[in-house]
Amino acid sequence: MTDARLMVPEHPRWPEFLAELSRAQRCHRTTEHAEAVLASMPGMDVAGSLAALRELGGLCDCTILFDLYEPVR
């Protein structure tokens, strides 16, 4: 079972997270936009989510958005 406070592709709010992240105009090769989106989502563990996404290969906003876009089944 996945921690509900961690935003990973299996999270039920993943599509909402990606939709908000896709509003970023540019990737600055950081996770600043992902961090802001996560901070705006009540109950999310921002640091833990960013660490989990990094482990999956999401090293910046664009790799989260384009490389991790599909939930893992």
C-alpha positions, 0 to 999 in steps of 0.5 A, a space after each residue: 500500500 502506498 502512503 496517501 501523502 506521497 504523490 507518485 504515479 499510483 496516487 489517485 490525485 496523480 492526474 490532477 497533479 500532472 494537469 497542474 504541473 503542465 501549466 508551467 511555462 518552462 522547466 528550469 531543470 529543477 522541481 520548483 513547479 512540482 514543489 509548488 503544486 504539491 504544496 498547494 495540495 492539502 495533506 501532501 508530504 512535499 519533501 517525501 513526494 519529491 524524493 519518491 519522484 526522484 527515485 523514479 527518475 523525476 529529476 526535474 519538472 519536465 521529466 516528472 511530466 513527460 517520463 512519469 506521466 502514466 500510472 504504474 499498474 
